[in-house]
Amino acid sequence: MTFQKITRIVSTILLLACCFLFANSFSMNGGKLYAQACLSAAIILGIIVFVTSLHSSKTHKEEETEETRHHEPILFEPKIFMLWVAPLAAFFIWEWTNALYAVALMGFFMMFIMRKRPLQSALIAVLAAIGFVFLFHNLMGLPLSTPGWWPDTSIIF
Amino acid sequence: MLNAANFAQAFAVIFQPMQIVALCAGSIMGVIMGAIPGASATLAIAILIPITYWTSTEFAIISLMAAYTCGIFGGSITAILLNIPGTPASAATCYDGYPLAKEGKGGKAIACAIWGSFFGGMVSAICLLLCAPTLADFAGNLGALELALVALFGLTMVASLSSENLVKGLFMAAIGLVVGCVGVEDQSGFARFTFSIMHLYSGIPHTPLLIGMFAFPQVMSMCTAKTNTIQKLGRDDKIALSRNEVKRVGKTAVISSAIGMIIGLVPAIGPETATFMAYDQAKKMSKTPEKFGTGMIEGVVASETANNAVVGASLAPTFALGIPGSGAAMMLMGGLTVHGLQPGPFLFKNSGDILMTLFLAMFLCQFMILATGFPLAKYAPRLLSIPQNILGPIIMMLCMIACYVSEGDLFSLLIMSVSGMISYILLKSGFSIVPLLLGVILGKTFESYLTRAMVLSTTKGGIGPYFISRPLAWIFVAVIFATLFLPKFLKKKNLTVDKKELGE
């Protein structure tokens, strides 16, 4: 996928979202004028961005060689995606179930992220997760539910 | 407004043991984060926000300020030893810093960076102290229409300069204003674009949005960053400059700090442009310009003095007008908002003592560059050898905690995650996220001033006659139009930063 193509896709999605919000703004009870003005500006500018990228991709089509294709932007790498999902999932599971699942899941994700030394990395990730949550929960009162097995640290702190 | 009583109060506060701890912790954090390739001062502030959530306002602002100032300097260590700029502001340092390190003069290059940063930072702190109150005084006397135009000016300035394409920048700014509309409208009290989601009624929280949009892409780039061979400092390689060398670079430091200060006062141009301009100027002034790029200490001094001179100066419009010109300034503004401080002219009227503490902290932070720079530079090679895939998850976890504690619910994590994903895609498709975020931050202010101006105009016979009766508003409109043509002017004068150069 070329850079211009990604720009076009992104601007199209943003344009569609703006059009949806513009249609939605008619049902608003108040303060619609300002919102509609902002949306109109966004839609006009979005169309210009889309047309410009379409035009430039047409004019530069001949210049696109095999070499340029190798420099295409990579949108997602599995490693990045995992890094993103792991702590988020750990947080949600902590809130909804308990910390053991959360930490185990995070460790599992980290094993995927750092395949070179999985055991070592997973251990670091699990210890880091426990350490941070322990620190923030006990020292700073992070409002997270504490599972039954969690040591009672109220005596220390 | 600021006065001698504020100064005395600030002086008494800043030398309390806890504030000294804040200064040291913020500085160390800043230097370390600045030195890690891919991370930056912005990320350092993002991580510090949750830690300072439970502390006093003074502790928070001092540590955040120290992280910002020292974070910009920290980028030079990586630039010199690894040939990768720790922060984009240190890109020009690589040109001469790395060749010096390869010659075995890494210590000299780091000494240049430390003293250059100190000098530039001091100049910028003076600039902040002198310009911010004057700007706030000026803004305090403006009417609603002029204040709306000032907000619009900030938005167009950032949109036109932070993006390679003007229309793309303006598109992002408009999207930002739309996102800023989410929530209950102040005047009518009706909800806009909330889709019956209770969490959205108070609008989209700024801290998770800022952390998601700035920190996430940075952590991701950190984990995929390429690493070069680290140039270690030899035993005989002292981090010091001789008297002759100080004399040699004196003129360069003065001129570079002036360039950095002027650039810093204009929102959105940023330290990257200032460093390249200062480097170019140092090259032009040199008797041996052909030697630049092969290991000239003037090159390192020019770049590092200029980027630190931008820091304080760029905070003047942030504090006085509430218009942050860079990502780090936005994050700093987010940190202040968490502690109930809303940057703008009213900050000077209502919280003079805290502002004075902040200004004093700015001066002390420069001394912290000296105090942390020399010892940490020695251990930098060890720090840089920590695998990024271990640092990445830890930083990510801290960012998540930062969001969670700022709002206290999981919805903020969703905001951060979604905004992080959107920001990553936008950056990959060539859009700049700075105008978008500024649109969100300034949206409410802009709307409230605009609505007030519209109401006032009804008594003057409509917006047209009201506008004509305000000559200052004409000037602001003219300036807004001028900012739209500024990128073309800068390109013509070759003052824009070559993005390819930054990426190298």
Chai-1 contact restraints between the chains, C-beta under 6 A:
chainA,res_idxA,chainB,res_idxB,connection_type,confidence,min_distance_angstrom,max_distance_angstrom,comment,restraint_id
A,I6,B,S429,contact,1.0,0.0,6.0,A-B,restraint_1
A,T7,B,S429,contact,1.0,0.0,6.0,A-B,restraint_2
A,T7,B,G430,contact,1.0,0.0,6.0,A-B,restraint_3
A,V10,B,S429,contact,1.0,0.0,6.0,A-B,restraint_4
A,M28,B,R192,contact,1.0,0.0,6.0,A-B,restraint_5
A,N29,B,F190,contact,1.0,0.0,6.0,A-B,restraint_6
A,G30,B,S188,contact,1.0,0.0,6.0,A-B,restraint_7
A,G30,B,F190,contact,1.0,0.0,6.0,A-B,restraint_8
A,G31,B,E185,contact,1.0,0.0,6.0,A-B,restraint_9
A,G31,B,S188,contact,1.0,0.0,6.0,A-B,restraint_10
A,G31,B,F190,contact,1.0,0.0,6.0,A-B,restraint_11
A,G31,B,R192,contact,1.0,0.0,6.0,A-B,restraint_12
A,Y34,B,E447,contact,1.0,0.0,6.0,A-B,restraint_13
A,A35,B,C181,contact,1.0,0.0,6.0,A-B,restraint_14
A,A35,B,R192,contact,1.0,0.0,6.0,A-B,restraint_15
A,C38,B,A174,contact,1.0,0.0,6.0,A-B,restraint_16
A,C38,B,L177,contact,1.0,0.0,6.0,A-B,restraint_17
A,C38,B,V178,contact,1.0,0.0,6.0,A-B,restraint_18
A,L39,B,V178,contact,1.0,0.0,6.0,A-B,restraint_19
A,A41,B,A174,contact,1.0,0.0,6.0,A-B,restraint_20
A,A42,B,A174,contact,1.0,0.0,6.0,A-B,restraint_21
A,A42,B,I175,contact,1.0,0.0,6.0,A-B,restraint_22
A,A42,B,V178,contact,1.0,0.0,6.0,A-B,restraint_23
A,L45,B,V167,contact,1.0,0.0,6.0,A-B,restraint_24
A,L45,B,L170,contact,1.0,0.0,6.0,A-B,restraint_25
A,L45,B,F171,contact,1.0,0.0,6.0,A-B,restraint_26
A,L45,B,A174,contact,1.0,0.0,6.0,A-B,restraint_27
A,G46,B,F171,contact,1.0,0.0,6.0,A-B,restraint_28
A,I48,B,V167,contact,1.0,0.0,6.0,A-B,restraint_29
A,V49,B,V167,contact,1.0,0.0,6.0,A-B,restraint_30
A,V49,B,K168,contact,1.0,0.0,6.0,A-B,restraint_31
A,V49,B,F171,contact,1.0,0.0,6.0,A-B,restraint_32
A,P73,B,K428,contact,1.0,0.0,6.0,A-B,restraint_33
A,L75,B,K428,contact,1.0,0.0,6.0,A-B,restraint_34
A,I80,B,M220,contact,1.0,0.0,6.0,A-B,restraint_35
A,L83,B,G392,contact,1.0,0.0,6.0,A-B,restraint_36
A,P87,B,M396,contact,1.0,0.0,6.0,A-B,restraint_37
A,P87,B,M397,contact,1.0,0.0,6.0,A-B,restraint_38
A,P87,B,M400,contact,1.0,0.0,6.0,A-B,restraint_39
A,L88,B,S417,contact,1.0,0.0,6.0,A-B,restraint_40
A,F91,B,M400,contact,1.0,0.0,6.0,A-B,restraint_41
A,F91,B,L413,contact,1.0,0.0,6.0,A-B,restraint_42
A,E95,B,L410,contact,1.0,0.0,6.0,A-B,restraint_43
A,M114,B,N389,contact,1.0,0.0,6.0,A-B,restraint_44
A,I124,B,I390,contact,1.0,0.0,6.0,A-B,restraint_45
A,A125,B,P393,contact,1.0,0.0,6.0,A-B,restraint_46
A,A128,B,I394,contact,1.0,0.0,6.0,A-B,restraint_47
A,F132,B,M397,contact,1.0,0.0,6.0,A-B,restraint_48
A,F136,B,I401,contact,1.0,0.0,6.0,A-B,restraint_49
A,M140,B,W54,contact,1.0,0.0,6.0,A-B,restraint_50
